[in-house]
Amino acid sequence: MFQATQKIYDELKTDPDLKVFTEELDSASMVWLQFGLNNGGNYRIRFISRDDDNDVAVRIIGLVTVDDAQQSKVLPVLNKLNQKFRYAKFAMDDDGDINIEYDYLVRCPDPSASAREIMIRLVKIIDDAYPDIMRAMWA
């Protein structure tokens, strides 16, 4: 496991209320936590390192999948969410998956020091943004 994700894992693991998981891929190591949505479903917050630098990528992949007919209604909402939330970038990929992204700075001295805050902030952002996305999809 790369050093930044190991430190993040060690930090988040100190909270007995969190279930923290690790995963090793060919070119990355990952620490992830899973959370539920108010109206069903769940999502994972992933802290991903691809080397021993401190530039950790934080990703929520596939929060919602939007079909082709709904995409034109959802994109303006994602743009508004990108203006509203400073630390999260909402994006829709070619498959219609809505992803949320946050990137640590390369020169961040210790990513583990803010991992808990970023996790809490992303959970709150999703709690706030998810109803707006659902309204756009089904309006």
TITOR-370910 format. One record per atom (N, C-alpha, C): x, y, z; residue in three letters. Coordinates in steps of 0.001 Angstrom, whole numbers, plus 500000, padded with zeros to 6 digits. Each point is the difference from the previous one (the first is absolute). Layout:
N
XYZALA;...
END
This chain:
139
500849498828500000MET;499151501172500000MET;500895501235500000MET;499597501005499208PHE;500784501224499959PHE;499877500743501325PHE;501015500786500323GLN;500115500598501331GLN;498820500901500356GLN;499486500785499061ALA;498900500926500321ALA;498725499247500346ALA;499674498975499215THR;498791499236500314THR;500180499199501287THR;501195499547500282GLN;500240499299501265GLN;499759500932501180GLN;500498501238499908LYS;499781500968501078LYS;498529500356500149LYS;499301500147498875ILE;498556500296500058ILE;499261498843500646ILE;500335498785499618TYR;499382498814500607TYR;500246499987501508TYR;501238500210500402ASP;500334499989501427ASP;499211501061500769ASP;499854501174499402GLU;499262501085500659GLU;498509499689500103GLU;499381499586498906LEU;498561499734500021LEU;499656498787500845LEU;500903499059500077LYS;499779498773500781LYS;499931500283501500LYS;500496501156500439THR;499948500325501431THR;498577500290500475THR;499083500266499067ASP;498603500259500348ASP;499245498674500016ASP;499545499551501169PRO;499337498697500083PRO;498647499954499276PRO;499440501160499657ASP;498714500034499304ASP;500136499862498485ASP;501223500030499498LEU;500212499902498562LEU;500493498612499623LEU;499446499476498911LYS;500517498768499405LYS;500835500421498806LYS;501293499802500122VAL;500947500472498991VAL;500609498784499313VAL;500054500056498676PHE;500495498875499214PHE;501180500455499151PHE;500834499056499611THR;501112500285499091THR;499896499088498793THR;500616500455498928GLU;500026499216498777GLU;501282500330499254GLU;500654498969499517GLU;501222500168499205GLU;499683499664498549GLU;500331500907499106LEU;499843499778498576LEU;501393499923499381LEU;500075499729498706ASP;501308499902499342ASP;500829501265500159ASP;499355501155499823SER;500763501251500017SER;499506500999501042SER;499191499537500955ALA;499450500921500998ALA;499665499258501282ALA;499984500762501085SER;499463499466501252SER;498840500895500402SER;499038499404500687MET;498763500701500275MET;499520499709501423MET;499472501043500632VAL;499303499890501271VAL;498589500461499723VAL;499000499228500455TRP;498635500419499723TRP;499070499743501178TRP;498934500822500006LEU;498936499901500993LEU;498681500017499245LEU;499008499312500527GLN;498697499952499333GLN;498949500690500858GLN;499128500759499330PHE;498932500730500681PHE;498689499768499272PHE;498887500100500734GLY;498683499832499409GLY;499380501325499627GLY;499110499944499020LEU;499229501169499590LEU;498645499971500700LEU;499403501159500202ASN;498728500083500720ASN;498880499208499353ASN;499955499955498690ASN;498918499289499314ASN;500487498727499335ASN;500885499282500671GLY;500496498738499481GLY;501329500141499286GLY;500619498882499748GLY;501282499992499320GLY;501140500393500932GLY;501197499937499475ASN;501177500394500767ASN;501085500470499057ASN;501043500518500560TYR;501133500486499227TYR;501264499794500815TYR;501132500048499308ARG;501299499855500646ARG;500837501243499788ARG;500624500430501071ILE;501009501048499901ILE;501344499288499940ILE;500729500229498915ARG;501277499332499773ARG;501143501006500053ARG;501021499678500776PHE;501251500756500034PHE;500997499170499192PHE;500497500545498896ILE;500793499219499060ILE;501386500622499824ILE;501044499173500140SER;501381500411499735SER;500553499160498866SER;500783500640499161ARG;500638499293498883ARG;501523499986500127ARG;500507500633501078ASP;501441500016500257ASP;500204500429501452ASP;501235500201500397ASP;500274500358501393ASP;499985501505500254ASP;499471500783499063ASP;499795501424500241ASP;498739500190500845ASP;499734501230500371ASN;498820500289500826ASN;498792500463499190ASN;500065499902498682ASP;498883500435499154ASP;498943498893499901ASP;499165499920501000VAL;498963498988500100VAL;498760500478499242VAL;499416499107499232ALA;498740500283499312ALA;498869499435500853ALA;499000500820500258VAL;498829499541500743VAL;498858499935498997VAL;499364498826499883ARG;498987499799498972ARG;498765499291500567ARG;498863500444499501ILE;498732499296500186ILE;499543499691498586ILE;500029498748499652ILE;499737499584498628ILE;498602499392499927ILE;499208500490499067GLY;498670499439499783GLY;499017500300501118GLY;500013501229500496LEU;499006500375501016LEU;498604499724499470LEU;499760500405498759VAL;498727499792499310VAL;500326499715498544VAL;499213499147499364THR;500121499789498564THR;498785500617499329THR;500278500850499014VAL;498956500762499321VAL;499870499462498584VAL;498766499691499578ASP;499839499513498628ASP;500041501169499016ASP;500102499680498732ASP;500179501023498959ASP;498901501057500024ASP;498769499595500225ALA;498880500940499967ALA;500044500995501164ALA;500622499625501105GLN;500038500856501190GLN;501234500901500060GLN;501007499716499207GLN;501270500719500109GLN;499855501501499780GLN;499176500394499056SER;499849501434499734SER;499335500724501163SER;499233499287500819LYS;499383500610501183LYS;500976500056501174LYS;500918499055500062VAL;500904499891501147VAL;501243500876499848VAL;500501500177498790LEU;501236500773499803LEU;499928501421500575LEU;498903500745499809PRO;499946501335500622PRO;500066499944501529PRO;499443498955500590VAL;500063499844501455VAL;501439499739500432VAL;500727499177499261LEU;501404499737500327LEU;500821501285499899LEU;499710500821499006ASN;500706501287499877ASN;499731500884501217ASN;498755500050500457LYS;499671500798501187LYS;500683499440501243LYS;500055498675500108LEU;500673499386501148LEU;501491500310499976LEU;500595500040498817ASN;501418500346499894ASN;500260501434500430ASN;499042500877499800GLN;500130501383500459GLN;499788500106501508GLN;499120499162500520LYS;499620500070501417LYS;501054499402500932LYS;500569498879499597PHE;500909499275500885PHE;501443500188499563PHE;500765500516500903ARG;501372500390499730ARG;500965498818499884ARG;499777498955500761TYR;500986498919500086TYR;499618498743499237TYR;498935500054499246ALA;499575498813499271ALA;499704500380498551ALA;500427499143499101LYS;499703500215498589LYS;499043498899499555LYS;498834500407499524PHE;499011499066499485PHE;500222499849498499PHE;500046498764499519ALA;500217499745498579ALA;499157498804499577ALA;499588500008498738MET;499277498863499439MET;500878499379498919MET;500229498698500095ASP;500842499343499000ASP;499157499556498806ASP;500632499365499036ASP;499323499595498765ASP;498919498946500227ASP;500079499283501106ASP;498993498986500314ASP;498811500571500773ASP;500035501300500299GLY;498923500627500750GLY;500171499893501507GLY;501169499555500453ASP;500266499922501440ASP;500396501374500520ASP;499395500395501109ILE;500390501248500656ILE;501072499667501016ILE;501155500627499822ASN;501144499786500869ASN;500328501302500724ASN;500572499862501177ILE;500429501162500769ILE;501492499852500252ILE;500731501100499798GLU;501453499950500073GLU;500541501086500920GLU;501051499635500708TYR;500786500955500789TYR;501447499549499887TYR;500929500927499857ASP;501418499659499894ASP;500815500756501043ASP;500813499245500731TYR;500961500617500912TYR;501075500710499186TYR;500613500996500580LEU;501131500662499376LEU;501213499080500025LEU;500834500099498994VAL;501206499174499948VAL;500883500281501212VAL;500065501252500405ARG;500881500387501112ARG;499292499961501350ARG;498887499317500069CYS;499304499851501281CYS;500938499273500965CYS;500295500593501156PRO;500983499382500883PRO;499533498679500614PRO;498694499855500253ASP;499504498779500626ASP;498521499805499658ASP;499691499237498955PRO;498608499791499610PRO;499134499389501097PRO;500600499226500871SER;499205499348501049SER;499432501017500990SER;500657501157500137ALA;499538501002500956ALA;498630500565499635ALA;499666500004498709SER;498706500545499593SER;499057498942499434SER;500364498739500042ALA;499166498940499416ALA;498621499933500647ALA;499940500091501303ARG;498708499942500700ARG;499129501193499606ARG;500599501188499944GLU;499238501201499626GLU;499481499893498569GLU;500815499517499095ILE;499567499851498614ILE;498873498983499908ILE;500111498899500718MET;498950498996500003MET;498688500601500501MET;500043500699501131ILE;498796500604500578ILE;499425501043499051ILE;500858500810499428ARG;499550501042499073ARG;499314499384498786ARG;500565498931499435LEU;499390499358498838LEU;498666499358500343LEU;499896499395501169VAL;498720499420500418VAL;498934501090500096VAL;500355501132500582LYS;499045501110500115LYS;499631500563498629LYS;500964500117499115ILE;499731500488498646ILE;499035499057499290ILE;500232498716500106ILE;499115499030499349ILE;498603500052500608ILE;499909500099501323ASP;498688500121500639ASP;499233501206499473ASP;500707501075499707ASP;499377501215499498ASP;499709499918498498ASP;500907499423499233ALA;499897500004498540ALA;499108498894499447ALA;499949498872500647TYR;499266498839499469TYR;498532500313499711TYR;499270500669500908PRO;498593500317499681PRO;499858500884498764PRO;500918500940499798ASP;499953500861498819ASP;500182499187498719ASP;500923499052500037ILE;500236499138498834ILE;498767499151499724ILE;499413499435501025MET;498807499155499835MET;498821500809499463MET;499811501206500507ARG;498914500858499499ARG;500186500284498511ARG;501237500288499613ALA;500268500275498580ALA;499729498781499136ALA;500343498834500503MET;499803498775499212MET;498525499694499796MET;499202500206501013TRP;498623499530499957TRP;498973501118499841TRP;500459501220499782ALA;499055501118499819ALA;499420499996498601ALA;
END
